[in-house]
């Protein structure tokens, strides 16, 4: 069926045609007067706008800026002891038992990752199957246009190269897929397209495009969601996530920032592991989304984490909330703007 659609798209000179087999879909840029023709093709279920979803803008809070080679690092302290966030996770207890995440590959779907960050550079898996920019920017090497992706990766795997241990699993390796890009019209903002997220899930399932090799990540973190594109948001990425779960890849989503009144997708999928936020007293924060809601289950999130700060490359004051798995809270910067989630 894709062959018929692709042939038609070629005939009408469609641009940016992308096969999304993971969702049984095709993305393309066409003229408005061609949409009805495409919708009338045999086998087409739906034709929908490839919506642009804006990323939120937040601030880092109090910090000290220090230089590290060609990078600028935001340092939130000078102690060499694990931060309270890492200790709350009881990560040092596991490290002392020899479990630092060795042998595990983690990935994020975000604004990119600054691989030159001193706490991340040695943990990058490397090779041609560890980085993908699925946006119109097409960066060939790991790059972060916003800074948020570097932060989320740091919370997962950053070591102690610039002081205190920063990440929960400094023995793990990382790969990344960049889903966000910088938009300048009508104003400067960071956005992601629905088709880019589908392409990112597809890449994560088989980074080297060779099913005979086992190079997929063990865990994927996603700190984004949908809220403004209608009811279809509730199932937009269901097939993608089900495919990753079938391949034994764990999917971790931030629960969202809508408190008891929000609805977050894909956070509310039964296949997702969603994580909320508590403060330093272990009280659930008012902004942290929770159930019951969603199409697939009654309660969300599965667990909550503490928020906090980490040293990271400073690119601009933008970040989204990250939540990680485990029994104890993990620290996160406080968001200063609404989250794009359902």
N, C-alpha and C positions, 0 to 999 in steps of 0.2 A: 504493500500500500504506500510506503514511503516513496517508492520509485515513481509512482504516478504523481504524487505531490511534488517531488523534486523536479520532475520533468516540466510540470506546469510552472513552477517557480522560475525555472531556467528560461522558459518561454516568455515570461513577463519581465525578465531582467531584474528579478528580486535581488536585493543586497543582503549581506551578512547571513547567508543561509547556514543554519546549524542543525545537524541531525541530533536529536536528543532521544536516543534509543532507551535510555533508562526510564523515561516517562512516556514512551511511545508518542513522541511529538517532534515537530520541526519548528524552529524559530526562523523568522525572516523579516526583512524590512521591505514593505511593498507600498505602493500608492493606495490612497484611501479608496479609489474607485475599483481596485482589484480585490478588495476583501470579500465582497459578495460572491465573486467568481470562485474564489478559493473555498469559501464555506459551502458552495454547492457541489464540490467534488465528491465523488463516491468514496465513502469510508471516512469522511471527516466528521468527527464528533462535535467539536466546538472550535471556534476561532476567537481568541481573546487578545486584548492589548497586552503587550510585553511591558508591564507597568514598571516605572522607576520608583523605587522606595528610598526615601531620604534616610540617611544615618543621623542620629542625634548628635548634638554638640554638648560637651561637658567640660568642666575645668578640672585641673589636677589637684587643686587645693594648695596648701603650703608645701614648698619644696626648696631644695638648694640645687643650683645648676653647677655641675662640674664638667670639665672637659675630659675626653677619653679618645685620643687620636683624632680622627676626622668626625667623630660623633659627638653630639652633645647629650649628656646623661642627666636626667632629673633624679637627684638623690634625696630620699626621704629620711636620711639618718646616717650616722657614721659607725654604728655598732657593727661588730663582726659576728655577733650571736644571731641565731635565727630569729626572725621577727615574730611577733605574737601571733600573726596569722598562720605562719608555718607551724608554730608550736601548737596552736589550737587544732590543727589537722593531725597532730601527733606524728607528723612526718619524720622528725628527728628520731623517734622511737623505732620507726621502720628502717631508717638509715643505719642505726646502730645494729640492727639485725642483718644488715647487708642488702636491704631492699631499697634501691634508689630509682627504680624504673628501668634498670638495665634490660636490654632485649626488647623493649617496648617502643613502638613508633607512634607518636601523637601528631595530629594535624589540626589546623584551624581553617575556617572559612571566614575570611575577614578582610581588612583593608590592606593586607600584605604583612610581611615581617621584615624588619631590618636585620639582615643576616650578619652585618658587621658589629652588632651590639656585642660587647665583650662577654656578656653572660650567656649569649646564644650561639655565637659563631662556631664553637667547637662541637655543638650539639646538632648542628644541621646535618642531615643524612647525606646530602650532596648527590651528585650524579644528575642525569637528565630526567629522572622520574621523581623529583622531590619538590619541584616548584612549578606552578601553573598560574598564569594570569589569564582568566577567561573573559576579561573585560575588553572594551575597545582600546584600552591603553597598551595592552600586550607587552608588559615589561618582561624582558628575557631572563632576568636574574631577580632574586628576592629583593623586593622593594616595599616600603610602607608609605602610602600617600597621606596617611592620617596619624598614625602612631598607635591606634587602638589595637591593631593586630599584633604588634610587637609586645604590647602590654599583656594581652591574653596569653600569648605564647610564653612570655616570661613567667607568668603565674603558674604555668604548667611545668616548665623544665629549666628555668634560669638557675645558674649556679651562684657561687660566691666570688666571682672574679672582681667585682667592684665593691666588696664589703660583705654584708650579711647575706646568707643564703636566701634566695628570693623565690624559687620555685618548689613545688611539691615533689617533683620527680626529676632531679638534676641528672640522673643516670640515663634518662630516655633520650631518644633522637626525635627530631621534628621534621615535618614537611609542611607545606602550606599551599593553599589555593586562594588567590586574590579574587574576590567577587565585587569589590567596590571600586568606583572610579570618581574622579573629580569633574563636576559639572560646573560650567561657568555661565550658562544662560538658563533662566533669567537672572540668576545670581550664583555666587560661588557656594557650592555645597558638595557633600560626598553622598553618592547614591549607589544603589545596586539594582540590576534588572532581574526580573524573574527568570529569564532564559539563562542568565549568567549563573544563577544558583543551580539550576538544573544541570548545566554543563559542569559545574564544580562537583556536584554529587557524582556525576558520571566519571569524572577524572579520578576522584577518590576511590572509586570502586576498582579501577585498573589504571594506575598512574602511567605505566609504560605502554599501555594499549596492547599488552601481550598477555592473554589469559593463562598462558603456561607458566608465568612467573608469579611469585607471591610478594608483591611490593606494596600492597594496600596498607594503610595505617591500622593500628589496633583500636584507636580511640579518635573520635572527631569532636572538636568543640565548636559550637556555633553560638555567638552572642548577638543575634538579630532575630527579627520575626516580622509578621505581617499584621496590619490592622486596618488598612484603608482601601482594599481592593475588592471588597464585597464578600459574599458568602463562599465563593470558590476558594478563598484563602484557607478555609478549613481543610481542604484536601489537595491544595496546590502541590505539595511536595511529598504526599503520602507514598506514592509509588517509589520515589527515589529512596526514601528512608527505609521502606520495607526491603528494597534491594540490598542496601548496605547491611541491614540487620540479618538478612539471609546469608550474607557473607561473613557473619560473626564480627562485624565492626560496630563498636559501641558508639552511640550518638548522645551527646550531652548538650542540652540547651539551657540558656538562661530562661527563667520562668517569665520574666517581663516586669514591667513597672506600673501595673494598673491596680494594685491592691486587691480588694475583694470584688471590684466591679469590672475588671478587665477580662479579656479573652485573647489568649496568645496562641498563635499557630506558627510553626509546627510543635511548639512546646506542649500542646495538649494532645498530641498523638500518643497512643498507648506504646508505640515503638520508641518514643523519645524518653530520655531521662532528664527531667527538668529540675532545676535547682533554684531555690529562692534565696532570700537574704535576711540575716538577722544583724542586730547591732552588737556592741561589745558586751551587753548584758544578756545576750542570747534571746532577746525579744524580737519577734518577727517585725520587720520594718513595715510601716504603713504602705509604702509604695510597692512592696514585693507582691507580685501576683500570686493568687492561690485559688483553689477550687471552692465549690464544685462548678466546673464549666467544661465546655468542649464536646466534641462529637464522640470521643472514644473512651473517656473515662470520667469519673466523678471528682477525683481529687488531684490537685497539683499544688506545689511541687512534691517530688519524692523526698527531698531534704533541703536544708538551708545552710548557707555559709555566711561567715562574717565578711564584711568589707574592709578595705584598707588600701595601702599604697605600696608601690614597688618602684625601684629605680628602673628607668627605661629611657630609650631615645626620645628626645623631645622634638616632635615635628610640628604639632599645633595642638591647641587645647581641644581635642576631640576624643571621646572614648565612649564605649557602651558597657553595660554591666556584664561581667563574666561570673559564672557559677560553676563550681567543679564538684565532682563526685566525692563521696567519702562520708564519714560519720560526723565530721566537725566542720564548722564554718570556715570559709576562706575569704580573705579580705578583698574588697573592691572599692574603686573610687566611686563617689556618689554622683549619679547622673544629674545633670542640670537641665535636661530637656526631655520632652515626651519620647517614649520609645516607639519605633514603628512596628508594633505587634498587634495581633488580633486579640 
